[in-house]
């Protein structure tokens, strides 16, 4: 079992309830990475329906989740469908709700609908060995998460405040060699430095208010290529869009989030 699977596992704890334990190994500073924290809820949801893949995941973060802390997961089916099922769920720690999830599950392996294809190709970026490891960036926050995931950033986007765009390109994978899956795509969509970093420089932690991830295809084994970009920063809130491509160049997920720029 991979560390991601083991450290997002859930155990039944009664009707519509599960127990989990978040590891501090996925922290950004003192708080759990949001994409990691929501995964335990997705695992509980998946146990309730026959569909294996979370194709749409919208999460509202009410307060930070805590690493090295037990959690309670609640989940229920909103609608059980033949090809798509919708569920809602939540994560609680120390008696407080941390996040709320609404998700749709389907089966991306069937390919039953057919029809024309439209997909954005990945941008051309330097190979992994020519990119900069995230641990070398001056981000102003401790990153225990780098014990769990390898992140390499385009060299043009690595200097703090060294770009005229809020854009980060890079590569990402689990550091233990575990292969990407649709269950892990929400995490990968939330694991890069904030796209404001190359434009504004030192910004520390940018907490997410809401994150939506759409899984489009089952990822092939290997590194994922990722792009995150913000076109909108107003009154201390940013909108960021992201895309993930697998090792074959297939678009496997897109994301959109609103986050707070803390000053």
ZAGU-532139 format. One line per 5 residues: number of its first residue (from 1); their letters; for each residue x, y, z of C-alpha. Coordinates in pm, 1 decimal. Last residue first. Layout:
N
NUM = a = X Y Z  ... .
***
This chain:
263
263 = xxxxx = -60.0 3967.3 409.1  -261.2 3649.6 345.9  -371.0 3597.5 -13.4  -691.7 3398.3 19.1  -794.6 3131.9 -230.9 .
258 = xxxxx = -1056.5 3062.5 -495.9  -1012.5 2743.8 -690.2  -1042.0 2588.9 -1034.2  -916.5 2252.0 -1151.5  -866.4 2040.2 -1460.9 .
253 = xxxxx = -780.5 1673.4 -1477.8  -639.8 1394.5 -1697.7  -532.2 1579.3 -2013.4  -336.9 1317.6 -2207.9  32.6 1388.1 -2275.4 .
248 = xxxxx = 131.5 1021.4 -2246.5  299.6 1078.6 -1907.8  -19.2 1231.5 -1767.2  -147.6 1586.2 -1803.7  -284.8 1804.9 -1523.5 .
243 = xxxxx = -450.9 2144.7 -1565.2  -505.5 2437.0 -1330.0  -703.6 2755.2 -1280.9  -655.0 3002.7 -995.7  -890.0 3274.2 -872.9 .
238 = xxxxx = -734.5 3499.0 -611.0  -873.0 3678.8 -308.0  -700.7 3963.8 -123.8  -932.3 4235.0 -252.6  -885.7 4126.3 -612.8 .
233 = xxxxx = -654.8 3879.5 -786.6  -772.3 3738.4 -1119.7  -578.1 3575.1 -1401.9  -416.1 3305.3 -1190.0  -230.9 3013.5 -1344.2 .
228 = xxxxx = -142.6 2655.8 -1248.8  13.3 2410.8 -1497.4  92.9 2047.2 -1422.7  279.6 1760.8 -1586.6  224.1 1426.5 -1416.0 .
223 = xxxxx = 511.4 1180.3 -1379.2  463.0 812.2 -1451.7  180.6 562.1 -1489.3  -112.8 658.0 -1712.6  -385.5 876.1 -1566.4 .
218 = xxxxx = -751.2 772.3 -1593.8  -924.3 1047.5 -1790.2  -1125.7 1365.0 -1726.3  -1115.6 1419.6 -1350.0  -1274.3 1757.0 -1269.6 .
213 = xxxxx = -1144.9 1936.0 -960.7  -1324.6 2215.4 -774.7  -1158.5 2397.8 -485.7  -1315.3 2647.0 -243.8  -1172.0 2876.7 22.4 .
208 = xxxxx = -810.5 2769.9 -24.5  -543.6 2903.1 211.6  -243.8 3079.7 52.0  55.8 3003.8 277.8  370.1 3212.9 243.9 .
203 = xxxxx = 362.9 3506.7 -0.8  727.9 3571.2 -89.4  737.0 3667.5 -457.6  450.1 3851.8 -623.1  466.7 3722.6 -981.1 .
198 = xxxxx = 653.5 3392.2 -943.2  456.1 3311.4 -624.2  107.4 3406.9 -745.9  69.0 3060.5 -900.7  57.4 2916.6 -550.0 .
193 = xxxxx = 320.1 2642.8 -502.3  206.1 2310.4 -647.1  11.3 2046.6 -452.8  -355.2 2132.3 -513.1  -426.8 1960.8 -846.6 .
188 = xxxxx = -212.2 1666.6 -734.2  -443.8 1616.4 -436.2  -761.0 1632.8 -643.0  -599.4 1384.9 -888.0  -523.8 1122.4 -620.9 .
183 = xxxxx = -854.2 934.6 -646.3  -819.0 934.0 -1025.8  -490.3 751.1 -986.3  -121.0 840.7 -1003.8  142.7 568.9 -955.2 .
178 = xxxxx = 318.1 511.3 -625.5  694.8 568.7 -653.0  747.2 662.1 -287.7  798.0 1031.2 -377.9  450.4 1061.3 -529.3 .
173 = xxxxx = 467.0 1253.3 -857.8  477.4 1611.5 -989.0  615.9 1810.9 -1282.0  606.1 2183.1 -1341.9  452.9 2497.1 -1482.7 .
168 = xxxxx = 369.0 2797.0 -1263.1  192.3 3113.5 -1374.4  106.2 3445.3 -1211.1  275.9 3634.9 -1492.7  543.0 3908.8 -1505.4 .
163 = xxxxx = 803.7 3675.3 -1359.9  1085.4 3691.7 -1106.1  878.6 3759.3 -795.2  1031.5 3459.4 -620.4  1258.9 3280.8 -868.2 .
158 = xxxxx = 1122.2 2935.2 -971.1  893.1 3023.8 -1262.3  1161.8 3046.6 -1533.1  1320.2 2727.4 -1396.9  992.5 2534.5 -1450.0 .
153 = xxxxx = 908.9 2375.8 -1114.8  982.3 2025.3 -984.2  755.8 1868.0 -722.3  826.8 1529.6 -563.3  562.2 1424.6 -309.0 .
148 = xxxxx = 555.4 1267.5 36.9  853.5 1410.2 225.0  793.4 1733.9 33.9  465.3 1766.8 225.4  664.0 1866.2 535.9 .
143 = xxxxx = 692.2 2210.0 370.5  780.6 2489.5 612.8  668.6 2832.5 490.5  840.8 3139.8 348.3  831.8 3024.6 -12.2 .
138 = xxxxx = 1193.6 3070.7 -116.3  1209.1 2783.4 -366.3  1474.5 2511.2 -329.7  1232.9 2259.5 -175.3  1017.4 2288.4 -485.7 .
133 = xxxxx = 1286.5 2116.7 -692.0  1389.9 2326.2 -991.3  1352.2 2201.3 -1349.6  1627.0 2076.4 -1583.5  1607.1 1714.9 -1461.5 .
128 = xxxxx = 1230.1 1718.1 -1507.3  1246.1 1807.4 -1874.0  1194.5 2170.8 -1975.0  841.2 2281.4 -2066.7  627.0 2248.1 -2379.8 .
123 = xxxxx = 265.6 2317.0 -2290.3  36.8 2016.5 -2252.7  -225.4 1964.6 -2523.3  -580.6 2082.7 -2453.0  -843.6 1821.2 -2523.0 .
118 = xxxxx = -1142.2 1796.6 -2757.4  -1273.5 1454.0 -2861.3  -1571.6 1364.7 -3077.4  -1823.4 1095.9 -2978.6  -1794.3 788.1 -2756.4 .
113 = xxxxx = -2035.1 744.6 -2462.6  -1915.0 406.7 -2339.8  -1557.0 493.0 -2252.5  -1580.7 230.7 -1977.1  -1266.3 307.4 -1778.9 .
108 = xxxxx = -1381.9 648.5 -1657.9  -1641.3 497.4 -1426.6  -1856.5 756.6 -1246.8  -1858.3 949.8 -919.7  -1995.1 1300.0 -856.8 .
103 = xxxxx = -1877.0 1491.5 -551.7  -1992.8 1748.0 -296.3  -1740.9 1797.0 -16.1  -1750.7 1999.9 308.1  -1437.5 2080.1 509.4 .
98 = xxxxx = -1300.8 2119.3 860.5  -1605.8 2060.3 1077.4  -1517.0 2100.8 1442.0  -1540.2 1842.7 1723.0  -1165.0 1785.5 1744.1 .
93 = xxxxx = -1155.3 1701.2 1373.8  -1446.4 1671.2 1131.3  -1437.1 1591.3 759.4  -1751.1 1617.5 546.4  -1952.2 1438.3 282.0 .
88 = xxxxx = -2193.6 1472.7 -5.1  -2264.5 1224.9 -280.8  -2371.5 1217.2 -647.1  -2378.6 904.0 -860.7  -2312.5 886.7 -1234.7 .
83 = xxxxx = -2362.3 596.8 -1478.8  -2668.1 415.0 -1341.0  -2743.6 672.7 -1074.1  -2745.9 682.3 -695.2  -2850.0 1030.3 -581.9 .
78 = xxxxx = -2755.9 1222.6 -270.0  -2553.7 936.0 -123.9  -2414.4 1003.4 221.9  -2082.2 1074.3 387.6  -1946.9 1164.7 731.2 .
73 = xxxxx = -1578.7 1143.9 814.1  -1439.0 1174.7 1165.2  -1074.8 1269.2 1209.3  -773.3 1179.5 1417.6  -480.3 1423.2 1420.8 .
68 = xxxxx = -116.7 1401.4 1306.8  -198.9 1669.0 1048.0  -468.8 1925.0 1111.4  -739.1 2043.9 874.7  -769.6 2419.5 830.7 .
63 = xxxxx = -1114.4 2580.7 863.5  -1430.2 2585.4 652.0  -1269.0 2455.6 333.6  -1538.1 2415.3 68.8  -1473.1 2120.0 -161.3 .
58 = xxxxx = -1608.6 2051.9 -508.4  -1514.8 1717.8 -662.3  -1626.2 1616.0 -1011.9  -1517.2 1293.0 -1184.1  -1455.3 1095.6 -864.3 .
53 = xxxxx = -1379.3 751.3 -1015.4  -1478.3 408.9 -883.7  -1854.6 389.4 -950.8  -2039.9 116.8 -759.1  -2142.8 356.5 -479.3 .
48 = xxxxx = -2111.5 374.5 -98.9  -1743.4 278.4 -61.0  -1651.1 560.2 -300.1  -1792.2 816.8 -59.3  -1574.7 698.3 228.5 .
43 = xxxxx = -1267.3 717.7 7.3  -1365.7 1064.4 -114.9  -1392.7 1186.8 245.7  -1044.1 1054.8 319.5  -924.3 1243.6 11.3 .
38 = xxxxx = -1037.1 1585.2 136.1  -734.0 1632.6 361.4  -483.2 1556.8 85.3  -621.1 1812.2 -157.2  -632.5 2066.2 125.2 .
33 = xxxxx = -269.8 2025.4 232.3  -282.4 1971.5 606.3  -192.2 2265.8 828.1  110.3 2358.7 1041.9  329.7 2468.1 750.7 .
28 = xxxxx = 193.8 2297.5 441.7  137.2 1950.6 582.5  128.6 1615.4 402.3  364.4 1436.0 643.0  150.5 1554.8 934.1 .
23 = xxxxx = -62.8 1244.5 880.4  -440.8 1260.4 893.3  -617.9 981.0 1079.8  -952.4 841.7 970.2  -1276.2 714.0 1124.1 .
18 = xxxxx = -1591.2 659.1 919.3  -1958.2 755.9 951.8  -2273.8 705.0 742.1  -2406.3 435.3 976.5  -2132.3 345.1 1221.3 .
13 = xxxxx = -1754.1 374.5 1248.4  -1632.0 223.8 919.5  -1254.4 264.5 877.1  -1093.3 520.0 646.3  -754.5 528.2 473.2 .
8 = xxxxx = -598.0 858.9 367.1  -255.3 787.7 515.7  -239.7 430.1 387.9  -342.7 517.8 32.7  -102.4 813.0 12.1 .
3 = xxx = 174.8 611.7 176.7  132.4 345.1 -89.3  0.0 0.0 0.0 .
***
